[in-house]
Amino acid sequence: MQFPDRITSRWTASLSDEQLQGAERVLHTAFLEQETAEKRRRGSRYEMMRGPSELLDAWHGWSMVNNEIRTRGLLVRRVR
């Protein structure tokens, strides 16, 4: 799947349910990788909203897709 440089609500609305769920998996994984690295680096001083732009961009992309998933009433299934 091709992701735009900036994920918008217009882009998320254009996706099918299956594409949206696939995008959510990819973007959630990317966000978790960024967040885990930042938590490891900052320790107890970790504050997501004060993190590097890569972390905030990963969170923004995932949250836009996650919002569309919730709006459509879709389920998110994650392997643990």
Secondary structure, DSSP 8 states (H G I E B T S, - for coil): ----SS--HHHHHTS-HHHHHHHHHHHHHHHHHHHHHHHHHHGGG--GGGS-HHHHHHHHHHHHHHHHHHHHT-------
